[in-house]
Amino acid sequence: MARRKRGNPVNGWVILDKPSGVTSTHAVNVVRRVFNAAKAGHSGTLDPLATGVLPIALGEATKTIPYAMDANKDYRFEVRWGEERDTDDCEGDVTRTDDARPDRQAIEKALNGFTGLIQQVPPRYSAIKIQGQRAYDLARNDQPVELSAREILIESFTLDELIDGDHAAFLVTSGKGAYMRALARDLSIAVGTVGHISALRRLRVGPFEEGNAISLDSIEALAHSPAAFEHLLPVETALDGIPAMPLTDDEANRLRRGQTVPVFRASDRDRLGELREGDLLYAISSGTPVAISRIQGGCVCPVRVLNL
């Protein structure tokens, strides 16, 4: 006999304001307990040091996590000049020091080389796998960590504040896979010194914004309370950048069974709008999301069915 899943079928997103000193996994577990949800996950790890927006998916929303992870993100971080650390943040050991300190002109000139598509070598202490092992596990065991440069998108990178002679704050909008610790490390070298991140806050993940986030303490205080559901956003929130397409009940049932829905008739043109072959969409019926789908061969083809 199949084992019954623990928890309730709760579906939706919670925008958590993660505090410093807490792992993303711990934060997910707290939110899952608050809602007694059968399934939970997050859309992109925040280091324990970091604070800010951590979108947490419950139930069927976990199927939309990849689309949230692909979204652009906003950050604010502070760099501590003059100290290189093995983790590229303030939690690591100092590996090198430098007395040089950049001025505003040097910083702003260097920033020009860090926008657009750039190459970035991830930090040694990262979750990237090397021959099946996490890079941070190898680094902690003093084993060689060789990571290749990756192409990332930095849409904007600006100086926000010169805090004092040793610290400066920056604002960044990045694409998928960018490491702020590596960005701070490389910028420090570009301005003629060394440095590391001393504070990091994520302000936005796609449609999930800081202004709508709830603190971990606040959501934990609502455990098993109906008030907690006031902070639960619809599953389709993560699909903000993907067009929706209405279906009839019969068409929706076809998608739910994994079947395709033909859309090559003249009457389909209005609801297709600007959608073309290969485009991604999410199908809805009576206001409820049915499936993340793709236009292929004149049909709507289900990619992930949402059981809502």
C-alpha positions in Angstrom: 0.0 0.0 0.0 1.3 3.5 -1.0 2.5 5.6 1.9 0.3 8.6 2.6 2.1 12.0 2.1 2.5 14.0 5.3 1.0 17.4 5.3 -1.8 19.2 3.4 -2.1 20.0 -0.3 -1.3 23.7 0.1 -0.4 25.5 -3.2 1.1 28.9 -3.6 4.1 31.2 -2.9 5.3 32.9 0.2 7.8 35.8 -0.1 10.0 35.4 2.9 12.4 38.1 4.2 15.2 35.7 5.2 17.3 36.9 8.2 21.0 36.6 8.4 22.4 33.5 10.1 19.7 31.2 8.8 20.1 28.8 5.9 17.6 28.8 3.1 16.8 25.1 3.8 15.9 26.0 7.4 13.7 28.9 6.2 11.8 26.6 3.9 11.3 24.0 6.6 9.8 26.7 8.9 7.4 27.9 6.3 6.4 24.3 5.4 5.6 23.7 9.1 3.6 26.9 9.4 1.3 25.8 6.6 1.6 22.1 7.3 2.3 21.8 3.6 3.0 18.4 2.0 5.6 19.9 -0.3 7.9 22.9 -0.3 11.0 24.4 -2.0 12.7 27.7 -2.8 13.7 29.6 -5.9 17.4 30.1 -5.4 19.6 29.7 -2.3 20.6 32.7 -0.2 23.8 32.3 1.8 23.4 32.2 5.6 25.1 35.6 5.7 22.6 37.1 3.3 19.2 38.6 4.0 16.2 39.5 1.9 13.8 38.0 -0.6 13.5 34.2 -0.6 10.4 33.1 -2.5 9.2 29.8 -1.1 6.9 27.5 -3.2 4.4 25.2 -1.6 2.6 22.3 -3.3 2.0 22.7 -7.1 3.9 26.0 -7.0 7.1 23.9 -6.8 6.6 23.1 -10.5 7.0 26.8 -11.3 10.3 27.2 -9.4 12.5 27.0 -12.6 10.7 30.0 -14.0 11.3 32.0 -10.9 15.0 31.0 -10.8 15.4 32.2 -14.4 14.1 35.6 -13.5 16.3 38.7 -13.0 17.2 39.6 -9.4 18.1 42.8 -7.6 20.7 43.0 -4.8 22.4 45.5 -2.6 25.8 44.5 -1.1 28.6 46.1 0.7 32.3 45.5 -0.1 35.0 45.6 2.5 38.2 46.8 0.7 41.7 45.5 1.5 40.9 42.0 2.7 40.6 38.9 0.5 38.8 36.0 2.2 38.7 32.4 1.1 34.8 32.4 0.9 34.7 35.9 -0.7 32.5 37.1 2.2 33.1 38.1 5.8 32.6 34.5 7.2 35.8 33.2 5.6 39.5 33.4 6.6 41.7 36.3 5.5 44.0 35.1 2.8 45.5 38.4 1.6 45.5 42.1 2.5 46.2 45.2 0.6 46.5 48.8 1.8 45.2 50.3 -1.5 41.7 51.9 -1.4 39.8 53.1 -4.5 38.2 56.5 -4.8 34.8 57.2 -6.5 36.3 57.8 -9.9 38.2 54.5 -9.9 35.2 52.6 -8.8 32.8 54.1 -11.4 35.3 53.6 -14.2 35.8 49.9 -13.2 32.0 49.3 -13.1 31.8 49.9 -16.8 33.5 46.5 -17.4 31.0 44.6 -15.3 27.8 45.1 -17.2 26.2 43.1 -20.0 27.3 39.5 -20.7 30.5 38.9 -18.8 32.6 35.9 -17.8 32.6 35.0 -14.0 34.4 32.3 -12.1 32.1 31.1 -9.2 33.5 31.2 -5.6 35.4 28.2 -4.4 32.8 27.9 -1.6 29.7 27.4 -3.8 27.3 24.5 -4.4 28.5 23.8 -7.9 29.4 20.1 -8.4 32.9 19.0 -9.4 32.9 15.3 -10.4 29.9 14.7 -8.2 31.1 16.7 -5.2 30.1 20.2 -4.0 32.8 22.8 -4.5 32.4 23.9 -0.9 32.9 20.4 0.5 36.2 20.1 -1.5 37.3 23.6 -0.3 36.5 22.8 3.4 38.7 19.6 3.1 41.5 21.6 1.5 41.2 19.8 -1.8 41.8 21.6 -5.1 38.8 23.5 -6.5 39.0 24.4 -10.2 35.9 26.1 -11.5 35.5 27.3 -15.1 34.3 30.8 -16.0 30.6 31.0 -16.9 28.8 33.6 -18.9 26.4 35.7 -16.8 24.2 38.7 -17.4 24.7 41.8 -15.3 22.0 44.3 -16.4 23.1 47.1 -14.1 25.9 47.6 -11.5 26.0 50.9 -9.8 27.7 52.5 -6.8 25.1 53.3 -4.2 27.2 54.7 -1.3 30.8 55.3 -0.2 30.2 54.3 3.4 33.8 55.0 4.7 37.3 54.5 3.5 37.0 50.7 3.8 33.5 50.1 2.7 31.3 50.8 -0.3 27.7 49.7 -1.2 26.5 48.7 -4.6 23.2 47.9 -6.4 23.0 45.1 -8.9 20.4 43.7 -11.3 21.6 40.3 -12.5 20.4 37.3 -14.6 20.5 33.7 -13.6 23.6 32.1 -12.1 25.5 35.3 -11.0 27.4 35.2 -7.7 27.5 38.5 -5.9 30.5 37.3 -3.9 32.4 36.7 -7.1 31.3 40.1 -8.4 32.6 41.9 -5.3 35.9 39.9 -5.5 36.5 40.7 -9.2 35.5 44.4 -8.8 38.0 44.7 -5.9 40.8 43.4 -8.2 39.7 45.7 -11.0 40.1 48.8 -8.8 43.6 47.8 -7.7 43.0 46.1 -4.3 41.3 43.0 -2.8 38.0 42.7 -1.1 35.0 40.7 0.0 31.3 41.1 0.7 30.6 42.3 4.2 26.8 42.5 3.8 24.4 41.2 1.2 20.6 41.7 0.7 18.4 40.4 -2.1 15.7 43.0 -3.0 13.8 41.2 -5.7 13.4 37.8 -7.6 11.4 38.4 -10.7 7.9 39.4 -9.5 8.7 38.7 -5.9 9.6 42.0 -4.2 11.0 43.1 -0.9 8.0 45.3 -0.1 5.7 42.3 -0.1 8.0 40.0 2.0 7.2 38.8 5.5 9.8 38.2 8.2 10.6 34.7 9.4 9.5 35.5 12.9 6.2 37.0 11.7 5.3 34.0 9.5 6.3 31.6 12.3 4.0 33.4 14.7 1.1 32.6 12.4 1.7 28.8 12.5 -1.5 26.8 11.8 -3.5 30.0 11.8 -5.8 31.1 8.9 -4.0 34.4 8.9 -1.0 32.7 7.4 -2.9 32.2 4.2 -3.1 36.0 3.7 0.6 35.8 2.8 0.1 32.9 0.3 0.3 34.1 -3.3 -1.2 32.3 -6.3 0.9 29.5 -8.0 1.0 31.6 -11.2 2.8 34.5 -9.6 6.1 32.9 -10.7 4.8 32.9 -14.3 4.5 36.7 -14.5 6.7 36.9 -17.6 4.8 34.1 -19.4 1.6 34.8 -21.4 -1.6 33.1 -20.3 -4.0 31.5 -22.8 -7.6 30.7 -21.9 -9.0 27.2 -22.7 -12.4 25.6 -22.7 -13.2 23.0 -20.1 -12.8 20.2 -22.6 -9.4 21.6 -23.8 -8.2 21.9 -20.2 -9.2 18.3 -19.5 -7.1 17.2 -22.5 -4.0 19.0 -21.2 -4.6 17.5 -17.7 -4.4 14.1 -19.3 -1.2 15.0 -21.0 -2.8 15.4 -24.4 -2.3 18.3 -26.9 -4.8 20.9 -27.9 -4.9 22.0 -31.6 -4.9 25.8 -32.1 -4.6 26.2 -35.8 -8.2 27.3 -36.6 -9.0 30.8 -37.6 -11.1 31.1 -34.4 -7.9 30.5 -32.3 -6.0 33.5 -33.6 -7.4 36.0 -31.1 -6.5 34.0 -28.0 -3.1 33.1 -29.5 -2.3 36.8 -29.8 1.5 37.2 -30.6 2.3 33.6 -29.6 4.3 31.8 -32.2 5.8 28.3 -32.7 8.0 27.3 -29.8 6.7 30.0 -27.4 6.0 29.1 -23.8 2.7 29.9 -22.2 0.5 28.8 -19.3 -3.0 27.6 -20.0 -5.9 28.7 -17.8 -9.5 27.5 -17.6 -12.1 29.4 -15.5 -9.3 31.5 -14.1 -7.3 28.5 -12.8 -3.9 27.6 -14.2 -4.0 24.2 -15.9 -0.5 23.6 -17.4 2.7 25.3 -18.4 2.7 24.6 -22.1 4.5 25.3 -25.4 3.2 25.9 -28.9 4.4 23.1 -31.1 3.2 21.9 -34.5 0.1 24.0 -34.2 -0.9 22.6 -30.8 -0.7 23.6 -27.2 1.6 20.9 -25.7 1.7 20.4 -21.9 5.2 20.8 -20.3 4.1 20.7 -16.6 0.5 20.0 -15.6 -0.7 21.9 -12.5 -3.1 19.9 -10.4 -5.1 22.8 -8.9 
